Amino acid sequence: MMRLAVELYGTRVGILEGDPRTYDFTPRAEAIERFGSASTVISVAIPLVSRPRRDHASRRRNWFAEILPEGDQYEYLLAQSALRRGDVPAFLGRYGRDVAGALQIWDLDDPSEPRIPSLRPVTDAEIRTLLDDPISAPLGNATDLGRTSLGGVQPKILLARTRDGWAQALGGHPTTHILKPQLDGEKATVIYDEEYGSRVAREMGLTAFSTAITRFAGRAALVIERYDRANGERIHQEDFNQALGASGNQKYQELGGVVTLRRVATVLQQHAPGADLQRLAEMVLLAAAIGNLDLHTKNLSLLHPLDGEVRLAPAYDLVPHAHHPGDGRMALAINGVYRHAELTRSDLVAEFASWGLRRAERIVTDTLDRIGLVVETETPLAGAHTALQEDIRGFVARLSA
């Protein structure tokens, strides 16, 4: 049975304790005193209370399980440390020092903890090796001292950017950037397509973090500034799978029916500033306009900064997918419609109106107009899907009609 310390913003907020099936999170009095009783500083789903409800134990377990990565990244990390699949406490005890958001999690019974974080400078050639060989150093983790994990399926490594260049994070030092390598075959355009989607979002004011295509010893990669890091410090966040109690592929509405855009909107209405509801609508409009079919509930998140105000996180993972082979279905239905090619202006207005959003029609008109203007002035990089700009023009025209 493991005992894990859970730390947030310099305070040990609780203990994660138990075996893989019955582990649970217990807040500490010190955390409740600092952040307040029923504080949502960790999550809107698991508030800090002195006596957590027993019937919410599975919700708390799910929240921590959703910190883990997915797909091959998860398998490679398990292999690196000889961990068993499904053992969430053991995984977090090994890789919980640097995760999405600001929690730091470590094994209280490990005599080497708490570790002293450090950095190891890496050259462009070493970065290329990390990008090319995800099995030996999954997510860029050093074999012995790597303590970093991050959700998502797409291949990636995580590094820290310093004044002197790039460095590998050791002992739980906060990483600052995500590097996604260029893939082969029909997916070779993906990092260039995402760069364009992110650029459009920045021009729309829906995100501010930087993205750039960079070559490391000849290997192209998309370099993404982490929005949950600022000036080397962590900013806490949770995704909407965690907030809504969804697990794994339930991030797709059709797999279980646990998540919907309306449920996301309801959480914002309950916990975030009023303006964030319109920002969510603008993010949905952007996804529809660029053909981002993968706007699921692990690609929507809440920020929990130290000031205590819950906010909608910036738009991220903005990949136009509509030109790829597939069923053309959105991860989250808009007014009950999944197929991107069947979406209409009326569906968008009806969806936003169902949230209680005022001026839904005007928001749709104004946002699509703004996207259209940005797409006319911003050109995809060489390497992006050749018809990307033309496709998006067509989507905007159809949704505006």
Steps between C-alpha positions, in 0.01 A plus 500: 500500500648832390492837674547792265544864593295742290636854490354815342643853502748417773246335731463128559128488432439134575598135480412247231498165674397142429531214256425530124130427549416688820743793515349832604596861557476654847551878535718634783382757752787726392358516147147577617636773726695659214250468215172482691242231566339366182765678292516389136869588469577139397180424313135594470432125535695438821474802732719521809294384796601354834276195456480399131181314410554125476257470210727738301810280538474368143479860374824582681671187367392587147631854535850379583489221241426759232840661564664203327597504131330286237591257226862424417633772731344320797632160389853632453502663846374177658779308328765754602427443870357144497163621625170311471223637280218643711710564811432873523671559838820328386502697175448833677763408757746463213393773254283735705761767568432688174151453357230712337424789732680575825461189714820326609453143616765277655547187713518582870678170567771555238821597687620698194201737528452790501737526206700805401386600148770567245560544127731328253582709191433320170628571151293502182640156416393365839153649457472326165592171667227555759248577224605198293507246783192536725548152649838561665404839643118530495384863514871590517542346847851402609505136608575557870413862576213577258182582691279653228161389367242665275170386352428447134562243229710689245878430520683773690784582735512763774798726564586814692613814317764706680701810413776268383284272286313171539525267798367166615300525825628284786352427841173675422633830371212671316507455124404805298446375143346210309677381185299296249704335223390494138330169422529291186260434215157664489561655845811688389302827485356475852756715683478767227120488508503540879740792472250671273204421726689641798595812306138566410401451866761752613374757252149435635617559857405146602854406598830678559766228527757478222531224240772463238639242261865441593758258360724301731793350309274493195191353672196731487291539815223727623622682812211599728531725802312346795207719606516351851846645559595865543846636581611152601209456742214253477136608457244243606242366255260211451342372182126450460526122523615563856245773565208293366604162636563346157758228450733438206319488167182629659656830392310424177129565548392193305699269730285492811310824466663639816626823344325769295570861415204599713651325804827686437306826476317423826830460687614837368173662606545361851869575553651740243451867403204571273721593205640146487171362368537713188866396473387137499256579218782668306721191549222277367455732202874491434501119509211485254656763275844337469375141496640407843298183561689413820354761736433248778493549876871437546562785255295741712628597843461726801777707652531523879752781560620589846256792523218244527295611199405209276535583130467330165844400374625626163413307186757227428561192281354691206547251219289523181398137434221523244724415202620173657327170417236412755135536590516881524329502840553758772611376844218701659167549326380850418122518538495120469697503172826304483590507132709806425371521141141521628553782750306819427486850634166413661661211692762733643243760605273236653786338694615828653146612575443172686774603742305817577756707310353835401548639151587154365421607143724806521785299655486252211495777240778707654730207579472343155565841343815539711622150416443572132710817518783322682506216247531752217803665660677196651649243260590142598867408495647285227448147623138551602215329315507663157129590499481598869432871452253433220321235707462735795368777277236253382408394855463863612285583196274200559458570872434867432231432240 
